[in-house]
Amino acid sequence: MLSLLCLLCLLSLTTSSSTNEQPRTFIVQVQHDTKPSIFPTHQHWYISSLSSISPGTTPRLLHTYDTVFHGFSAKLSLTEALKLQTLPHIVAVIPERVRHLHTTRSPQFLGLRTSDSAGLLKESDFGSDLVIGVIDTGIWPERQSFNDRDLGPVPSKWKGVCVSGKDFASSSCNRKLIGARFFCNGYEATNGKMNETTEYRSPRDSDGHGTHTASIAAGRYVFPASTLGYARGVAAGMAPKARLAAYKVCWNAGCYDSDILAAFDAAVSDGVDVISLSVGGVVVPYYLDAIAIGSFGAMDCGVFVSASAGNGGPGGLSVTNVAPWVTTVGAGTIDRDFPADVKLGNGKVISGVSLYGGPGLASGKMYPVVYAGSGDGGDGYSGSLCIEGSLDPKFVEGKIVLCDRGINSRAAKGEVVKMAGGVGMILANGVFDGEGLVADCHVLPATAVGASGGDEIRKYLSAAAKSKSSPPTATIVFKGTRVNVRPAPVVSSFSARGPNPESPEILKPDVIAPGLNILAAWPDKIGPSGIPSDKRKIEFNILSGTSMACPHVSGLAALLKAAHPEWSPAAIRSALMTTAYTVDNRGGTMLDESTGNVSTVLDFGAGHVHPQKAMDPGLIYDITSFDYIDFLCNSNYTLNNIQVVTRRNADCSGAKRAGHSGNLNYPSLSVVFQQYGKHQMSTHFIRTVTNVGDAKSVYKVTIRPPGETVVTVQPEKLVFRRVGQKLNFLVRVQTTAVKLAPGASSTRSGSIIWSDGEHTVTSPIVVTMQQPL
C-alpha cells in the first residue's frame, strides 16, 4: 500500500475539489516480473492497467522504464493516481517534479598535464574506452571539442544510438560523440507542444549548458581557445579521449522527472560508464526523488553518477542531490580571474570582475554614476534590481548605473541599462551573496562587485548628494585575464552547503571541483551572455556554477575507471574523497569566498579533488547495493519505501545489527547528537577498508579530533598482506553537551588519517550538537 507520506504528498497536490481532476504526470513503479502471460509486452500490460482505472479513455503513456526502474509514466488525475495505487502489482505512484540547471585552465590547475610520461591521463589512455553520459540540454556536435581525430573505433560494448531530429542528422555522431537522444514527453505533457522556433526537437542544444558541461567532462584539446579574448590558451576536458553520449532532458521550462528517469534508463541500457548530471531541485525523501531512484539503478549496474550540489550557497542546508550512492560536487575557484575595477571620483578603487569584450569606456574619462534604486529615476525596488521597464531613460542616459543582484539574470540587467541609454553598469552583490563574484559576458561595459564594494559605492553616492559640491563620477577599468591568483582554490560563494537535509549522517557535498569562470565549448546560435538580443558568436564561453564542477568529477571518474576497471562507483568516489585536499596555494585552509573566512567541511566536504593522488589512494571504502539497503533500513524507511528506491524486497532484520545509518561504509563520518538534557554523549562507527596499494603494507592512524570531543580508533594499526584484502576498524566518539539556544546547533570537525608512509587516506569526522526545541 501507498506509504502515509506518499499519500499525503499526493493529496497535497490539490487544494480544492475544483483542482482535484487537473491531470499531471506521475511516475508509476510496477512489481518486477509479475506480468501476466496474456500480455505480449509490458507496455500492453501498463495500458491495460490504465484502462482499468479509467474505462472508455485511451491513456497515454509518456515513457516506459525497464533498466534502472520498472514501470512507466503517464498523465493522470489525482483520482486515477489513487485508484492505480490500489492495484496489487503497483509498488508506488510518485508525483513528478520539475528540476533546473545548476548554472582552458582547470585541467592544468588540477595537475593533469599532457606531457607527463606517467600519471592519470597516461595510465587511462585519456579515458579512450570509457563512455560518459551527459544528462543535460543536449549538445552542439560540430564543436572542435567533440572531433574524433585519432580516436579508435566505438567500444564494442556500446548499444546506444544517435537519434535524428530537427537540425540533427544521425551522422552528427562520430567516434567521439557516439550517442545522442532526447526526451520531451514529460515536458510536453505539462507545457503543451514545444515551440520549435525556439527549441530543437532533437538532441541539438538550444541553451548552451549541455555543450559546456559535455566539453568540461571530455572535450578534446582545442587551440587557440578564448571567450571574447579572455582566458586564451588550450581548451581541454578532463578525459579528452573518453566517448560522449548526450541525453537531452532540459527544455525552456525546465527538466521533468519522467524525462530524467527515461534518460537514466536509456543511458545505463546503452552502456555508459559514468553519468554526469548538472541538474537539481528540492530535497525530498529518496523514494519520492526520481534522480535518487534513477541513480541507484545506475549504481546497481556499476555506473558512477556525479551530480551538482546546487547553487543555493552560501546558506547552510542548501545542498541537493544528496543520496549516498551519488557523488555530490560543490564548486571552487581556480587560480585565474578577470579583474575589472571601479574607480570612483573620490579616488577609491573597488575591485570587480567582468568578461566584457566590446569597446570599453573612454580611457581616462570619468562618467556620472547613479544608483538605480535611489527612487529618483523610477520605482525604487524594481529599479534597484534593474528589471525590464523600471529605469527612466532621463535618469540613466549617458551614465554608469549601479544595479543590485537578484531576480533577473546578471546579463539581463546590463541589457536593461543599455536599452535605457546607460553607458555602463556596476552590479553589486546583496548581503546574502557576500563577496563572491561571477564574471559575465556583458552586453555593455559592466563589472560585478561584492556586497562591501556595493555599500562603498552607495555611501559615496549618498555623500556626494548631500554635499552637492560635485556630482559623483566613476569609470570601469578592464584588466583582462590574470593567472596564478592567490589564494586558490576558494569555496565559491554560490556553492551549496551542508548539512545534508535528508541524511545528516552522510556528509554532503562529497568534494568540490573547479566551478567558477570555467572555459568550455558553446553553440553557434546563442550569444555569450545567453540573452536573446545578444547576437555575438563564440566557440567557447566562460560559465560558473556547480553545473561546471560536476563534469570535472565525471571526467575524472572516467579516467579512474579506465585505470582501475575493477573499481565500483563507491571505490571511485572513495579515491576522490580520501585524497582530496583542504589547503590552498598559500598553505592555509581554503577560504569561503562569501565571507573571506576559513571554510568548513560543510562547505567543501572531504576537500578539493586531487586527480593524481586519487589514481593511487592506497585504501578505499567500498560499498555494495546491499550496504545501501541496510542504510535505508537504519534510516527508518519502510520496506515499501526501500523497494521503490532499490527494486528489491528488503530484509531489515540484519541491518539493525549494523547499528545506525552512520555505519554505512562511507569515506566520511558524521554524527548528530540530540542533547535532550544529556551531559555525555557517545557513538561508534564501524568501517572497512580495502587495500588497493602495496601488497604488504602497514597503515598507522593519526586522529585529529573535533573540538571538545574524544575520538579513539581500534586497532591503531592495519597490517595488510595482499592487494584486495579488507580490514575493519572501530571509531568511538565521545563528547560533552554544549550550551545552545532551543533549536540551535553547533558543528565541529576533525579527521582520521591512515598512512603507510607513501599513501595518506583522510576521512573527515563531523560532530553536530543539536538542542531540541
Salt bridges, closest charged atoms under 4 A:
ASP33 OD1 - HIS32 NE2 3.45
ASP125 OD1 - LYS241 NZ 3.37
ASP136 OD1 - HIS209 ND1 2.66
GLU142 OE2 - ARG204 NH2 2.72
ASP148 OD2 - ARG175 NH1 3.80
GLU188 OE2 - ARG201 NH2 2.55
GLU196 OE2 - ARG201 NE 2.96
ASP257 OD1 - ARG99 NE 2.81
ASP259 OD1 - HIS63 NE2 2.63
ASP270 OD1 - ARG181 NH2 2.76
ASP273 OD2 - LYS157 NZ 2.41
ASP289 OD1 - ARG99 NH2 2.87
ASP300 OD2 - ARG647 NH2 3.22
ASP300 OD2 - ARG648 NH1 3.10
ASP335 OD1 - ARG105 NE 2.91
ASP337 OD2 - ARG482 NH2 2.67
ASP341 OD2 - LYS479 NZ 2.92
ASP404 OD1 - ARG458 NH1 2.81
ASP440 OD2 - ARG410 NE 2.65
ASP455 OD1 - ARG458 NH2 3.24
GLU456 OE2 - LYS348 NZ 2.78
ASP510 OD2 - LYS508 NZ 2.81
ASP524 OD1 - ARG143 NH2 2.54
ASP534 OD1 - ARG536 NE 2.89
ASP592 OD2 - ARG497 NH1 3.05
ASP603 OD1 - ARG497 NH1 3.12
ASP616 OD1 - HIS759 NE2 2.94
ASP756 OD2 - HIS759 ND1 3.08
